């Protein structure tokens, strides 16, 4: 996979999966544009500070973009009765409306050359997990949006795909992995006996961005340690 001289926009690249994506893109020769609240200081990254929850977004983009990765996320795991309407609104704002606002501004640059857009869902959309009502609702919308936009823009060669991880060891999930017992229990829930690492997801992201996946669009790729599909005896 070569990204030499390709311009890729990453949203939310200051930590976790987004940061890992940036590191791999830079190693492959890409010119990376990053939008996030926290500054990214890496040689080769053009950073702009943006809060996607603001009503109006203002940032610069290159004339052409070969790819867009939307990496902001939320993790709000509580019983349904403990969730407030504001919790659902927050997850929706970050996971869905934030992408829509970015996409509307980036579309002009994406449509000038064949391009690829990658979003992130969650294994909880397909599995029905306790305490995931708010995040699963918004990420289910992400999967629907992925398919809809893939259909709408296929004729002008913009591809849209999503990745649905299981629990991944990022700053967002640190409270779920804050002790050895919690980590061991989380590892044991996965058929491959470990939680994900940011590199597991970023490798799949680069595949979806690259020409190696040029005949793939409208898909949700499960990168989840087997959690969504197998039950070893």
N, C-alpha and C positions, 0 to 999 in steps of 0.2 A: 504494500500500500504506500503510494507516494503522494504527498501533499505539497510538493515543491512548488513554490510561488502561488499557492492557492490561499485565498483569504477566507477565513472561517470566523464566524461570530459565535462566541460562547457567552451565555448569560448565566451568571452565578458561578464564576470560575475561581472564587477566592478560597475555596476549601472543598474537601470531600471529592466526590466524583467529578465535579466541574474542574477542579484543580488538576486532577489526574489526566483528564482529557486534554487540558492545555499542555501539560508536560509532554504527552505523547505526540500531540500535533506539532509542537516545536521541534521535537526530535526528528520528525518526518519532513521538516522544512517548510511548514505552513507559516503564514502571517496571521497571527491570532489577534482578534479584536475582542476585548472582554468588557462586559457590563456587569457591575456588581456594587453593592453598598460598600464593601471593603476593598481597598486597593490591592491589586495584584502587581507585585514587583518582580517581573521576570524579564530578562533580555528577550526582545522580540515580541512582547505583548503590548498592544496599544490599549490602555485601560481608560475607561470613563466611569465615573461614579454615578450610579443610577439606582434609585429605589423603585422597583417595579410596582409597588403598591400606590404610588402617586397617580393622581388622575391623569395628568399630562406628562408624557415622557419627552425628554429632549436629549438627543445624542447624535453624533456624527457616524456615518457609515461609508465604507468604500463604494465606488461605483458598481462593482460586481462582488457578489459573494458566492462561493462554492458550497457553503454549508452554514447551518445554524444549529447550535446545540442549546436547548433550554433546560438548565440544570437546577434552578431554585426548587426548593421543596419544603414540606412541612411534615411534622410527625406529632400527632395529637391523639394519643391512644387512651381513651377513657370510655367508661360505659355510656351508652346512648343517653340515659337519664341525666348524666352529669355534664353532657355537652350543651353549651348554650348556642343559640342561633348565631351569635357572633363567631363562635368557633367554626361553624360551617362556612360562614361568610369569609373568614380569614383564609381557610384552606382553598376556597373557590377563587378568591382574589389572587393568591400566589400561584396556584397550580394551573388555573385556566385563564382568568382574565389577564394576568401578567403576560402569558404567552401571546394571547390575542393582540394585546397592545404592541408587543415587540414585533410580531409577525406583520401587522399592518404597516409598520414603518420599514421593515426589512424587505418586504415583498418586491419592491422596485429593483433592489440590488440582486435578489435571488433569481428573478425571472430572466435576467439577461444572459445567463449561461446555465447549462445543466447543473442542478444543485440538489442538495439533500438536507432535510430537516430531521433532527432527532429529538424526541421528547422522552420523558420518563413517567412510567406508570408504577404499579406495585402489584406484587403477587396477590395482595388482598382483594383485588378486583375480581379475580377468578375463583378464589378459594373461600370467601366468606368467613372472615376471621373475627373473633370477639374483639370488641373495643376499637374497631377500625371504621366505624360508620362514616365519620366525617372525611377521613383521608380517602377511603374507598369511593365515596360519592364523587369527590372532585377528580380523582384519578380515573374513574370510569368515564367521566366526561372527556378526559385527555385522550383515552383510547378512541372514543367516538369521534372526537375532533380530528384525530390522526387519520382515520379512515375517510372522513368526509373531505378533508383537504387533499388527501392523496387522490381521490376521485376527481376533484375539481381541477387540480393542477397537473394531472398526468400528461395532458396534451402539450404542455409547454415544458415538460421534463423537470418539474420540481417533485422530488420524492419525499414522502413523509412516512416515517416509521417510529415506533416507540419501543422502549425497553422496559420490561417489568421485572425489577429485581426483587429478591427477598431481603431480609435484614442484612445491611451492609455496614461495615465498620467505618463510620464517618463521624464527624463532630455532631451531626444531627441526631445520631442514635447513641450517643455516649452514655446516657442514663440507662439504656437497656443493656449495656455491656459493662457496667461500672464495677462489677465484682467478678471474681473467678467463677463463682457459682452461676451467676447470670450468663456469663459467656459460655460456660460448659453446657448449660441447659439450652441455650440458643444454638450452639453447634450441634447438639444431639437431635434437634428438631429437623435438621436438614439431612436428606439421604446421603449427601456427600460429607456429612459430619463436620461441617464448618460453616460459619457465616461468610458472607461475601466480603471481598476487599474492593476498594475503589478501582483497582486495576482490572478486576474481573469485568466491571461494567464499562470502563473506558475503552478496553480492547474491543468490546462489542460495538461501542459507539463509533470508533474509528472504522470498523468494518462497514457500518451503515452509512457513514459519510463518504466512503471511498467508492471508486468505480468498480471494485470487486463485487459490490451489491447492486449494480446498476439495473438489475431486472427485478428488484424488490421494492415494493411500495405498499402502503396501507397495512402493514403488519405490526403486530406486537410480539417482540422477541422476549421469551422468558429466560432470564439469566438468574437463576434462583436456587442453585444447588440441588435441583430436582424436586423442590418442594411442591410445585404445581402439578407434577405429572406422574410421579412414581411413589410407591409405598413398598419399600423392600421388606421381604418376609424375615 
